[in-house]
Amino acid sequence: MNLMENEQIYFNVLANLFRGAESVGGKLKITDRRLIFKSHAFNIQTGTTEILIEQIAEVKKRNTLGLVPNGISIITKDEIEYKFVLWNRSKIIDFISKRMTNY
């Protein structure tokens, strides 16, 4: 992952990203400009998912399996929803929400 000029990483956390029915494990880096999810190599679906903060329309809490309070949903302006499982979701939601106001 290459950072853009003057880009800074604020969070580097373990996370899962739902890709269809599969919960893909990996690392989520959150910078002042984007979210970058890179899957672990041993997943069925591998690769990197990048979401620009300027493209995010909504970020909100979600419960995994409708019960476990450990997830967030990112909905882009193109109406694509990304579902993550991670810890410290309140801090991450607050950070993304504040950054969204810059766009």
All heavy atoms as an XYZ file, in Angstrom:
841
protein
N       0.845     -1.174      0.000
C       0.000      0.000      0.000
C       0.889      1.236      0.000
O       1.758      1.385      0.835
C      -0.889      0.002      1.245
C      -1.717      1.252      1.356
S      -2.464      1.514      2.971
C      -1.137      2.292      3.824
N       0.655      2.087     -0.951
C       1.388      3.339     -1.013
C       0.512      4.462     -0.505
O      -0.646      4.583     -0.899
C       1.818      3.649     -2.450
C       2.840      2.644     -2.962
O       3.665      2.167     -2.198
N       2.779      2.336     -4.229
N       1.066      5.275      0.368
C       0.330      6.429      0.866
C       0.431      7.579     -0.120
O       1.430      7.734     -0.822
C       0.883      6.866      2.228
C       0.694      5.905      3.387
C       1.334      6.461      4.647
C      -0.775      5.621      3.631
N      -0.626      8.390     -0.168
C      -0.612      9.598     -0.972
C       0.253     10.639     -0.255
O       0.557     10.499      0.925
C      -2.036     10.135     -1.134
C      -2.985      9.205     -1.840
S      -4.647      9.938     -1.838
C      -5.611      8.543     -2.337
N       0.601     11.679     -0.953
C       1.394     12.746     -0.350
C       0.651     13.327      0.854
O      -0.533     13.631      0.774
C       1.663     13.844     -1.383
C       2.622     14.905     -0.899
C       2.958     15.923     -1.972
O       2.900     15.586     -3.172
O       3.267     17.053     -1.597
N       1.340     13.447      1.980
C       0.810     13.997      3.239
C      -0.318     13.158      3.850
O      -1.019     13.635      4.732
C       0.341     15.443      3.066
C       1.480     16.358      2.671
O       2.593     16.222      3.162
N       1.206     17.284      1.771
N      -0.510     11.941      3.396
C      -1.533     11.068      3.967
C      -0.973     10.399      5.222
O       0.185     10.018      5.273
C      -1.944      9.995      2.951
C      -3.072      9.112      3.402
C      -3.484      8.109      2.338
O      -2.683      7.804      1.430
O      -4.618      7.630      2.413
N      -1.829     10.261      6.254
C      -1.395      9.714      7.525
C      -2.341      8.604      7.966
O      -3.557      8.748      7.880
C      -1.374     10.831      8.574
C      -0.790     10.429      9.880
C      -0.662     11.609     10.833
O      -1.019     12.733     10.515
N      -0.149     11.349     12.012
N      -1.781      7.491      8.466
C      -2.576      6.378      8.980
C      -2.954      6.677     10.433
O      -2.095      6.987     11.252
C      -1.802      5.049      8.898
C      -1.506      4.688      7.447
C      -2.579      3.926      9.589
C      -0.586      3.499      7.266
N      -4.255      6.570     10.743
C      -4.751      6.799     12.098
C      -5.171      5.503     12.791
O      -5.125      5.426     14.007
C      -5.928      7.784     12.077
C      -5.474      9.197     11.797
C      -5.354      9.654     10.496
C      -5.149     10.052     12.837
C      -4.922     10.941     10.235
C      -4.718     11.341     12.584
C      -4.602     11.782     11.282
O      -4.160     13.059     11.027
N      -5.611      4.520     12.035
C      -5.999      3.227     12.587
C      -5.402      2.133     11.707
O      -5.400      2.254     10.479
C      -7.523      3.046     12.607
C      -8.244      3.970     13.548
C      -8.730      5.178     13.101
C      -8.439      3.619     14.879
C      -9.399      6.042     13.952
C      -9.113      4.478     15.733
C      -9.588      5.692     15.278
N      -4.922      1.074     12.336
C      -4.415     -0.104     11.647
C      -4.898     -1.291     12.484
O      -4.279     -1.645     13.479
C      -2.892     -0.056     11.550
C      -2.321     -1.191     10.738
O      -3.044     -1.947     10.092
N      -1.016     -1.328     10.768
N      -6.053     -1.849     12.100
C      -6.738     -2.827     12.950
C      -7.043     -4.114     12.190
O      -7.185     -4.117     10.972
C      -8.058     -2.247     13.518
C      -7.781     -1.045     14.407
C      -9.026     -1.868     12.413
N      -7.173     -5.195     12.957
C      -7.674     -6.439     12.389
C      -9.165     -6.268     12.134
O      -9.873     -5.657     12.941
C      -7.441     -7.608     13.343
C      -5.995     -7.988     13.594
C      -5.911     -9.049     14.679
C      -5.329     -8.464     12.322
N      -9.629     -6.778     11.010
C     -11.044     -6.635     10.665
C     -11.456     -7.755      9.728
O     -10.617     -8.426      9.135
C     -11.287     -5.274      9.992
N     -12.754     -7.938      9.624
C     -13.338     -8.822      8.618
C     -14.228     -7.965      7.739
O     -14.908     -7.056      8.228
C     -14.175     -9.923      9.255
C     -13.336    -10.995      9.904
O     -12.166    -10.796     10.200
N     -13.926    -12.138     10.138
N     -14.228     -8.260      6.458
C     -15.092     -7.598      5.492
C     -15.961     -8.671      4.855
O     -15.447     -9.667      4.344
C     -14.264     -6.881      4.421
C     -15.020     -6.322      3.220
C     -16.044     -5.263      3.643
C     -14.041     -5.741      2.206
N     -17.273     -8.468      4.911
C     -18.172     -9.422      4.267
C     -18.124     -9.200      2.759
O     -18.386     -8.109      2.271
C     -19.605     -9.270      4.785
C     -19.802     -9.876      6.137
C     -19.691     -9.118      7.281
C     -20.076    -11.237      6.261
C     -19.852     -9.683      8.537
C     -20.236    -11.819      7.517
C     -20.128    -11.032      8.646
N     -17.769    -10.261      2.051
C     -17.809    -10.286      0.583
C     -18.772    -11.404      0.235
O     -18.398    -12.568      0.216
C     -16.428    -10.539     -0.008
C     -15.470     -9.375      0.189
C     -14.134     -9.653     -0.462
N     -13.246     -8.506     -0.338
C     -11.940     -8.584     -0.410
N     -11.343     -9.746     -0.607
N     -11.194     -7.501     -0.290
N     -20.021    -11.023      0.014
C     -21.061    -12.025     -0.161
C     -21.259    -12.747      1.149
O     -21.354    -12.137      2.205
N     -21.267    -14.081      1.115
C     -21.478    -14.871      2.323
C     -20.196    -15.051      3.131
O     -20.249    -15.438      4.292
C     -22.041    -16.236      1.957
N     -19.053    -14.775      2.516
C     -17.773    -14.987      3.199
C     -17.371    -13.777      4.029
O     -17.427    -12.635      3.573
C     -16.657    -15.284      2.181
C     -15.333    -15.608      2.860
C     -14.183    -15.819      1.889
O     -14.373    -15.650      0.677
O     -13.081    -16.137      2.373
N     -16.958    -14.032      5.241
C     -16.383    -13.012      6.109
C     -14.867    -13.104      5.939
O     -14.234    -14.018      6.459
C     -16.794    -13.260      7.557
O     -16.212    -12.310      8.397
N     -14.309    -12.174      5.192
C     -12.901    -12.207      4.810
C     -12.069    -11.504      5.885
O     -12.292    -10.339      6.185
C     -12.698    -11.519      3.440
C     -11.227    -11.496      3.054
C     -13.531    -12.222      2.372
N     -11.101    -12.221      6.460
C     -10.233    -11.649      7.479
C      -9.090    -10.876      6.862
O      -8.609    -11.207      5.779
N      -8.669     -9.832      7.562
C      -7.546     -9.052      7.069
C      -7.242     -7.875      7.975
O      -7.583     -7.872      9.152
N      -6.584     -6.877      7.402
C      -6.213     -5.655      8.117
C      -6.910     -4.475      7.459
O      -6.998     -4.385      6.231
C      -4.705     -5.425      8.026
C      -3.912     -6.297      8.939
C      -3.285     -5.439      9.993
C      -2.436     -6.283     10.915
N      -1.495     -5.505     11.640
N      -7.395     -3.568      8.297
C      -8.029     -2.346      7.826
C      -7.189     -1.175      8.283
O      -6.969     -0.987      9.479
C      -9.452     -2.228      8.380
C     -10.220     -0.959      8.013
C     -10.455     -0.868      6.506
C     -11.530     -0.900      8.773
N      -6.690     -0.420      7.317
C      -5.961      0.811      7.605
C      -6.901      1.972      7.292
O      -7.536      1.991      6.238
C      -4.701      0.921      6.761
C      -3.666     -0.142      7.080
C      -2.425      0.050      6.233
C      -1.454     -1.084      6.285
N      -0.983     -1.523      7.524
N      -6.991      2.907      8.231
C      -7.838      4.079      8.031
C      -6.938      5.295      8.091
O      -6.257      5.533      9.098
C      -8.950      4.145      9.084
C      -9.801      2.872      9.023
C      -9.812      5.400      8.861
C     -10.837      2.751     10.110
N      -6.925      6.034      6.999
C      -6.112      7.239      6.919
C      -7.045      8.453      6.958
O      -8.259      8.307      7.065
C      -5.276      7.285      5.624
O      -6.107      7.620      4.514
C      -4.566      5.952      5.358
N      -6.465      9.603      6.822
C      -7.270     10.817      6.770
C      -8.018     10.956      5.447
O      -8.877     11.823      5.321
C      -6.410     12.054      7.032
C      -5.145     12.094      6.197
O      -4.767     11.073      5.589
O      -4.508     13.155      6.157
N      -7.771     10.076      4.477
C      -8.401     10.169      3.156
C      -9.168      8.933      2.710
O     -10.013      9.009      1.833
C      -7.343     10.460      2.097
C      -6.640     11.761      2.321
C      -5.658     12.018      1.234
N      -4.834     13.169      1.594
C      -3.799     13.560      0.914
N      -3.436     12.918     -0.172
N      -3.102     14.608      1.300
N      -8.839      7.755      3.292
C      -9.451      6.532      2.775
C      -9.372      5.384      3.772
O      -8.644      5.441      4.754
C      -8.802      6.128      1.458
C      -7.323      5.912      1.554
C      -6.659      5.849      0.191
N      -5.210      5.909      0.362
C      -4.339      5.221     -0.317
N      -4.736      4.417     -1.269
N      -3.045      5.331     -0.089
N     -10.143      4.340      3.465
C     -10.105      3.071      4.186
C      -9.515      2.058      3.221
O      -9.948      1.978      2.060
C     -11.504      2.626      4.588
C     -12.195      3.350      5.741
C     -12.570      4.762      5.377
C     -13.396      2.579      6.172
N      -8.533      1.288      3.692
C      -7.882      0.293      2.850
C      -7.926     -1.048      3.580
O      -7.308     -1.199      4.632
C      -6.426      0.677      2.536
C      -6.377      2.079      1.931
C      -5.787     -0.343      1.610
C      -5.224      2.896      2.372
N      -8.691     -1.987      3.035
C      -8.781     -3.331      3.608
C      -7.967     -4.272      2.737
O      -8.186     -4.371      1.543
C     -10.235     -3.807      3.665
C     -10.365     -5.214      4.170
C     -10.348     -5.475      5.529
C     -10.481     -6.274      3.289
C     -10.432     -6.784      6.007
C     -10.574     -7.573      3.745
C     -10.546     -7.832      5.112
N      -7.013     -4.967      3.363
C      -6.198     -5.967      2.656
C      -6.430     -7.306      3.335
O      -6.184     -7.466      4.522
C      -4.726     -5.584      2.699
C      -3.840     -6.557      1.949
C      -2.501     -5.956      1.653
C      -1.559     -6.892      0.949
N      -2.050     -7.615     -0.146
N      -6.916     -8.267      2.555
C      -7.240     -9.583      3.110
C      -5.982    -10.380      3.394
O      -4.930    -10.149      2.797
C      -8.125    -10.354      2.134
O      -7.390    -10.653      0.967
N      -6.119    -11.324      4.323
C      -5.052    -12.293      4.558
C      -4.986    -13.214      3.345
O      -5.998    -13.477      2.690
C      -5.345    -13.129      5.808
C      -5.422    -12.349      7.073
N      -4.412    -11.550      7.547
C      -6.423    -12.242      7.989
C      -4.756    -11.004      8.688
N      -5.986    -11.403      8.977
N      -3.824    -13.745      3.064
C      -3.622    -14.587      1.878
C      -4.396    -15.901      1.926
O      -4.696    -16.477      0.893
C      -2.135    -14.870      1.705
N      -4.752    -16.393      3.117
C      -5.404    -17.706      3.217
C      -6.916    -17.657      3.050
O      -7.587    -18.669      3.199
C      -5.019    -18.403      4.522
C      -5.225    -17.586      5.756
C      -6.467    -17.511      6.355
C      -4.168    -16.891      6.317
C      -6.663    -16.756      7.500
C      -4.355    -16.122      7.460
C      -5.595    -16.055      8.054
N      -7.500    -16.508      2.766
C      -8.936    -16.422      2.498
C      -9.247    -16.957      1.100
O      -8.387    -16.965      0.222
C      -9.410    -14.967      2.577
C      -9.402    -14.431      3.989
O     -10.155    -14.882      4.825
N      -8.530    -13.475      4.246
N     -10.482    -17.363      0.887
C     -10.908    -17.776     -0.452
C     -10.900    -16.559     -1.373
O     -10.367    -16.600     -2.476
C     -12.308    -18.435     -0.408
C     -12.245    -19.750      0.369
C     -12.844    -18.667     -1.819
C     -13.580    -20.368      0.689
N     -11.492    -15.468     -0.907
C     -11.509    -14.220     -1.668
C     -10.412    -13.320     -1.106
O     -10.483    -12.900      0.041
C     -12.860    -13.525     -1.539
C     -14.016    -14.335     -2.076
C     -15.317    -13.584     -1.949
O     -15.458    -12.483     -2.454
N     -16.278    -14.181     -1.263
N      -9.406    -13.042     -1.908
C      -8.297    -12.210     -1.452
C      -8.298    -10.906     -2.224
O      -9.028    -10.735     -3.193
C      -6.949    -12.933     -1.643
O      -6.786    -13.244     -3.024
C      -6.874    -14.196     -0.816
N      -7.473     -9.990     -1.766
C      -7.331     -8.727     -2.470
C      -7.527     -7.541     -1.551
O      -7.727     -7.671     -0.347
N      -7.477     -6.373     -2.159
C      -7.563     -5.110     -1.442
C      -8.829     -4.380     -1.837
O      -9.192     -4.354     -3.014
C      -6.323     -4.240     -1.759
O      -5.150     -4.966     -1.377
C      -6.362     -2.918     -1.021
N      -9.501     -3.796     -0.855
C     -10.670     -2.950     -1.084
C     -10.342     -1.571     -0.554
O      -9.911     -1.435      0.592
C     -11.912     -3.506     -0.357
O     -12.184     -4.817     -0.861
C     -13.125     -2.613     -0.555
N     -10.530     -0.557     -1.379
C     -10.234      0.816     -0.995
C     -11.500      1.665     -1.099
O     -12.213      1.598     -2.099
C      -9.150      1.382     -1.915
C      -8.736      2.786     -1.572
C      -7.608      3.286     -2.463
O      -6.698      2.504     -2.781
O      -7.660      4.465     -2.838
N     -11.775      2.438     -0.056
C     -12.942      3.319     -0.030
C     -12.452      4.721      0.298
O     -11.884      4.944      1.379
C     -13.968      2.874      1.034
C     -14.334      1.397      0.861
C     -15.197      3.776      0.997
C     -15.035      0.786      2.062
N     -12.661      5.657     -0.603
C     -12.289      7.046     -0.342
C     -13.301      7.663      0.615
O     -14.515      7.499      0.429
C     -12.250      7.848     -1.638
C     -11.196      7.428     -2.666
C     -11.371      8.220     -3.952
C      -9.795      7.622     -2.110
N     -12.827      8.370      1.615
C     -13.733      8.995      2.575
C     -14.663      9.978      1.875
O     -15.833     10.075      2.228
C     -12.943      9.645      3.730
C     -12.306      8.534      4.578
C     -13.859     10.527      4.594
C     -11.438      9.003      5.722
N     -14.181     10.652      0.850
C     -15.035     11.607      0.126
C     -16.202     10.928     -0.582
O     -17.174     11.582     -0.944
C     -14.212     12.429     -0.863
C     -13.653     11.629     -2.016
C     -12.730     12.434     -2.902
O     -11.889     13.172     -2.376
O     -12.865     12.306     -4.135
N     -16.140      9.603     -0.767
C     -17.217      8.861     -1.420
C     -18.203      8.237     -0.431
O     -19.190      7.630     -0.832
C     -16.629      7.760     -2.314
C     -15.876      8.296     -3.507
C     -16.775      9.131     -4.406
O     -17.895      8.737     -4.707
N     -16.301     10.301     -4.808
N     -17.946      8.396      0.874
C     -18.816      7.790      1.884
C     -20.027      8.688      2.137
O     -19.883      9.878      2.406
C     -18.052      7.537      3.197
C     -16.924      6.523      2.957
C     -18.999      7.043      4.290
C     -16.009      6.312      4.151
N     -21.217      8.104      2.040
C     -22.460      8.824      2.317
C     -22.901      8.627      3.761
O     -23.491      9.520      4.367
C     -23.565      8.350      1.371
N     -22.608      7.435      4.321
C     -23.063      7.129      5.678
C     -22.155      6.076      6.309
O     -21.683      5.171      5.637
C     -24.498      6.590      5.621
C     -25.122      6.309      6.947
C     -26.562      5.807      6.840
O     -27.061      5.580      5.709
O     -27.172      5.617      7.903
N     -21.921      6.230      7.597
C     -21.213      5.220      8.386
C     -22.050      5.009      9.644
O     -22.505      5.961     10.265
C     -19.759      5.633      8.713
C     -19.684      6.953      9.451
C     -19.040      4.549      9.493
N     -22.301      3.732      9.971
C     -23.166      3.466     11.116
C     -22.807      2.131     11.764
O     -22.151      1.281     11.160
C     -24.632      3.461     10.694
C     -24.987      2.400      9.676
C     -26.424      2.519      9.211
C     -26.749      1.455      8.168
N     -28.134      1.543      7.715
N     -23.269      1.965     13.013
C     -23.071      0.719     13.739
C     -23.956     -0.364     13.144
O     -25.036     -0.077     12.628
C     -23.452      0.898     15.206
C     -22.557      1.826     15.967
C     -23.038      1.988     17.398
C     -22.141      2.929     18.169
N     -22.602      3.105     19.562
N     -23.468     -1.603     13.237
C     -24.280     -2.757     12.854
C     -23.911     -3.909     13.775
O     -22.818     -3.941     14.346
C     -24.082     -3.153     11.389
C     -22.704     -3.652     11.033
C     -22.582     -4.077      9.577
N     -23.415     -5.203      9.269
C     -23.119     -6.470      9.507
N     -21.960     -6.776     10.069
N     -23.942     -7.437      9.191
N     -24.830     -4.821     13.928
C     -24.598     -5.995     14.762
C     -24.389     -7.217     13.882
O     -25.205     -7.498     13.004
C     -25.778     -6.237     15.706
C     -25.895     -5.163     16.763
O     -24.943     -4.443     17.033
N     -27.054     -5.044     17.357
N     -23.309     -7.917     14.109
C     -23.037     -9.143     13.375
C     -24.061    -10.203     13.775
O     -24.348    -10.379     14.959
C     -21.607     -9.630     13.673
O     -20.698     -8.565     13.371
C     -21.256    -10.838     12.835
N     -24.626    -10.860     12.788
C     -25.675    -11.854     12.980
C     -26.878    -11.274     13.727
O     -27.651    -11.991     14.342
C     -25.148    -13.086     13.726
C     -23.984    -13.822     13.069
C     -23.459    -14.915     13.980
C     -24.405    -14.396     11.727
N     -27.013     -9.954     13.682
C     -28.125     -9.284     14.345
C     -27.987     -9.199     15.848
O     -28.844     -8.637     16.513
N     -26.890     -9.727     16.409
C     -26.733     -9.802     17.863
C     -25.464     -9.164     18.414
O     -25.498     -8.484     19.431
C     -26.753    -11.273     18.321
C     -27.992    -12.083     17.996
C     -27.751    -13.545     18.278
C     -29.177    -11.581     18.809
N     -24.340     -9.424     17.774
C     -23.043     -9.033     18.327
C     -22.705     -7.593     17.914
O     -22.572     -7.308     16.728
C     -21.933    -10.002     17.855
C     -20.615     -9.672     18.528
C     -22.325    -11.449     18.117
N     -22.552     -6.684     18.891
C     -22.316     -5.267     18.572
C     -20.851     -4.980     18.246
O     -20.144     -4.317     19.003
C     -22.758     -4.559     19.851
C     -22.458     -5.536     20.934
C     -22.698     -6.897     20.327
N     -20.402     -5.493     17.102
C     -18.988     -5.331     16.747
C     -18.782     -4.964     15.275
O     -17.709     -5.188     14.730
C     -18.208     -6.599     17.075
C     -18.643     -7.793     16.258
O     -19.657     -7.764     15.564
N     -17.884     -8.866     16.343
N     -19.785     -4.397     14.649
C     -19.650     -4.112     13.226
C     -19.978     -2.688     12.860
O     -20.584     -1.946     13.639
N     -19.536     -2.316     11.668
C     -19.917     -1.032     11.071
C     -20.326     -1.267      9.626
O     -19.861     -2.204      8.983
C     -18.804      0.039     11.147
C     -17.581     -0.338     10.305
C     -18.402      0.327     12.580
C     -16.552      0.777     10.187
N     -21.204     -0.410      9.160
C     -21.582     -0.386      7.743
C     -21.104      0.926      7.155
O     -21.317      1.987      7.751
C     -23.100     -0.470      7.567
O     -23.557     -1.770      7.812
N     -20.476      0.830      6.017
C     -20.056      1.997      5.245
C     -20.901      1.978      3.980
O     -20.876      1.001      3.233
C     -18.570      1.918      4.850
C     -17.663      1.758      6.070
C     -18.169      3.083      3.973
C     -17.429      2.996      6.858
N     -21.643      3.040      3.745
C     -22.460      3.150      2.527
C     -21.916      4.303      1.714
O     -21.810      5.427      2.210
C     -23.945      3.355      2.879
C     -24.421      2.173      3.753
C     -24.787      3.477      1.607
C     -25.719      2.402      4.455
N     -21.575      3.999      0.458
C     -20.988      5.028     -0.397
C     -22.079      5.827     -1.107
O     -23.249      5.452     -1.109
C     -20.060      4.400     -1.457
O     -20.847      3.585     -2.337
C     -18.949      3.586     -0.820
N     -21.664      6.904     -1.719
C     -22.586      7.744     -2.489
C     -23.151      6.988     -3.686
O     -24.198      7.344     -4.203
C     -21.882      9.030     -2.924
C     -21.534      9.906     -1.739
C     -20.738     11.125     -2.137
C     -20.390     11.938     -0.893
N     -19.524     13.076     -1.199
N     -22.472      5.912     -4.102
C     -22.943      5.035     -5.182
C     -23.863      3.940     -4.653
O     -24.194      3.008     -5.381
C     -21.769      4.380     -5.900
C     -20.875      5.374     -6.602
O     -21.324      6.496     -6.894
O     -19.701      5.026     -6.851
N     -24.222      4.011     -3.355
C     -25.117      3.074     -2.680
C     -24.548      1.661     -2.558
O     -25.283      0.676     -2.509
C     -26.501      3.069     -3.338
C     -27.177      4.425     -3.273
C     -28.550      4.449     -3.899
O     -29.036      3.399     -4.354
O     -29.145      5.530     -3.933
N     -23.232      1.556     -2.482
C     -22.579      0.280     -2.210
C     -22.363      0.197     -0.706
O     -21.891      1.155     -0.091
C     -21.231      0.168     -2.955
C     -21.457      0.234     -4.470
C     -20.507     -1.122     -2.565
C     -20.190      0.389     -5.276
N     -22.734     -0.942     -0.118
C     -22.571     -1.110      1.326
C     -21.425     -2.079      1.609
O     -21.342     -3.160      1.035
C     -23.848     -1.640      1.967
C     -23.745     -1.755      3.475
C     -25.035     -2.167      4.149
O     -25.982     -2.593      3.452
O     -25.098     -2.074      5.381
N     -20.547     -1.655      2.494
C     -19.435     -2.473      2.961
C     -19.691     -2.769      4.434
O     -19.904     -1.850      5.223
C     -18.099     -1.742      2.806
C     -17.754     -1.429      1.375
C     -18.154     -0.236      0.780
C     -17.024     -2.335      0.613
C     -17.839      0.053     -0.533
C     -16.698     -2.058     -0.710
C     -17.109     -0.861     -1.270
O     -16.790     -0.586     -2.584
N     -19.657     -4.050      4.809
C     -19.921     -4.465      6.188
C     -18.633     -5.006      6.791
O     -18.081     -5.987      6.299
C     -21.004     -5.545      6.217
C     -22.333     -5.068      5.683
C     -23.326     -6.213      5.630
C     -24.632     -5.772      5.000
N     -25.563     -6.902      4.861
N     -18.189     -4.335      7.858
C     -16.963     -4.713      8.547
C     -17.276     -5.203      9.954
O     -18.215     -4.735     10.590
C     -16.018     -3.510      8.680
C     -15.417     -3.045      7.392
C     -16.001     -2.010      6.675
C     -14.263     -3.614      6.898
C     -15.444     -1.564      5.494
C     -13.690     -3.174      5.714
C     -14.289     -2.143      5.005
N     -16.457     -6.133     10.431
C     -16.459     -6.555     11.825
C     -15.115     -6.117     12.387
O     -14.067     -6.429     11.804
C     -16.618     -8.083     11.963
C     -16.493     -8.508     13.418
C     -17.940     -8.541     11.370
N     -15.144     -5.373     13.501
C     -13.913     -4.865     14.103
C     -14.184     -4.419     15.527
O     -15.323     -4.359     15.963
C     -13.336     -3.708     13.284
C     -14.283     -2.601     12.784
C     -14.742     -1.705     13.882
C     -13.630     -1.820     11.690
N     -13.134     -4.128     16.263
C     -13.260     -3.627     17.629
C     -13.073     -2.126     17.624
O     -12.560     -1.549     16.665
C     -12.252     -4.311     18.549
C     -12.494     -5.789     18.619
C     -11.725     -6.770     18.060
C     -13.615     -6.448     19.228
N     -12.299     -8.003     18.290
C     -13.451     -7.831     19.015
C     -14.729     -6.014     19.938
C     -14.353     -8.785     19.479
C     -15.625     -6.963     20.410
C     -15.432     -8.319     20.175
N     -13.470     -1.475     18.700
C     -13.384     -0.010     18.844
C     -14.190      0.721     17.783
O     -13.778      1.754     17.279
C     -11.925      0.463     18.827
C     -11.167     -0.008     20.033
O     -11.688     -0.021     21.143
N      -9.935     -0.433     19.826
N     -15.348      0.177     17.457
C     -16.126      0.753     16.359
C     -16.560      2.180     16.628
O     -16.640      2.970     15.695
C     -17.315     -0.125     16.011
C     -18.426     -0.130     17.042
C     -19.572     -0.968     16.577
N     -20.640     -0.974     17.573
C     -21.785     -1.561     17.406
N     -22.022     -2.219     16.284
N     -22.710     -1.527     18.337
N     -16.838      2.535     17.874
C     -17.282      3.905     18.161
C     -16.204      4.920     17.807
O     -16.496      5.949     17.196
C     -17.691      4.055     19.627
O     -18.852      3.296     19.880
N     -14.953      4.630     18.166
C     -13.843      5.536     17.834
C     -13.675      5.647     16.320
O     -13.432      6.728     15.782
C     -12.537      5.038     18.449
C     -12.460      5.208     19.940
C     -11.111      4.722     20.447
C     -11.025      4.837     21.944
N      -9.744      4.374     22.467
N     -13.793      4.531     15.638
C     -13.615      4.529     14.186
C     -14.760      5.270     13.505
O     -14.538      6.074     12.596
C     -13.454      3.076     13.680
C     -12.096      2.547     14.159
C     -13.594      2.995     12.168
C     -11.861      1.082     13.933
N     -15.994      5.042     13.940
C     -17.143      5.755     13.366
C     -16.998      7.252     13.595
O     -17.234      8.055     12.683
C     -18.469      5.215     13.947
C     -18.749      3.818     13.386
C     -19.629      6.166     13.641
C     -19.913      3.103     14.058
N     -16.603      7.654     14.804
C     -16.405      9.080     15.092
C     -15.348      9.684     14.180
O     -15.530     10.776     13.638
C     -15.998      9.291     16.557
C     -17.135      9.053     17.527
O     -18.313      8.996     17.099
O     -16.847      8.912     18.740
N     -14.227      8.970     14.003
C     -13.151      9.467     13.156
C     -13.628      9.645     11.716
O     -13.424     10.699     11.113
C     -11.944      8.516     13.195
C     -10.830      8.943     12.291
C      -9.914      9.897     12.703
C     -10.699      8.403     11.017
C      -8.895     10.317     11.869
C      -9.686      8.798     10.178
C      -8.780      9.771     10.593
N     -14.273      8.625     11.155
C     -14.749      8.702      9.764
C     -15.791      9.800      9.622
O     -15.746     10.579      8.663
C     -15.305      7.337      9.305
C     -14.180      6.295      9.257
C     -15.983      7.467      7.941
C     -14.665      4.866      9.066
N     -16.722      9.892     10.559
C     -17.767     10.917     10.502
C     -17.185     12.316     10.470
O     -17.626     13.184      9.705
C     -18.726     10.785     11.691
O     -19.409      9.561     11.631
N     -16.189     12.554     11.307
C     -15.531     13.876     11.326
C     -14.823     14.163     10.008
O     -14.853     15.282      9.514
C     -14.563     13.972     12.497
C     -15.275     14.088     13.820
C     -14.317     14.094     14.982
C     -15.088     14.114     16.293
N     -14.249     13.864     17.449
N     -14.190     13.149      9.454
C     -13.494     13.328      8.166
C     -14.484     13.568      7.021
O     -14.185     14.274      6.083
C     -12.621     12.115      7.850
C     -11.423     12.002      8.732
C     -10.454     13.099      8.428
N      -9.359     13.080      9.377
C      -8.397     13.966      9.387
N      -8.378     14.946      8.527
N      -7.452     13.893     10.284
N     -15.652     12.950      7.108
C     -16.669     13.119      6.052
C     -17.118     14.574      5.945
O     -17.472     15.015      4.861
C     -17.878     12.226      6.335
C     -17.632     10.758      6.085
S     -18.994      9.709      6.692
C     -20.399     10.362      5.833
N     -17.106     15.301      7.045
C     -17.553     16.698      7.012
C     -16.603     17.584      6.219
O     -16.973     18.693      5.838
C     -17.718     17.271      8.436
O     -16.454     17.240      9.097
C     -18.726     16.490      9.236
N     -15.404     17.094      5.932
C     -14.458     17.863      5.123
C     -14.762     17.794      3.636
O     -14.155     18.499      2.840
C     -13.024     17.360      5.365
C     -12.546     17.608      6.776
O     -13.026     18.497      7.456
N     -11.596     16.803      7.227
N     -15.716     16.925      3.245
C     -16.004     16.741      1.816
C     -17.415     17.168      1.478
O     -18.324     17.120      2.161
C     -15.796     15.275      1.402
C     -14.356     14.860      1.555
C     -13.925     14.127      2.660
C     -13.417     15.226      0.609
C     -12.598     13.752      2.807
C     -12.083     14.863      0.752
C     -11.696     14.129      1.844
O     -10.378     13.755      1.983
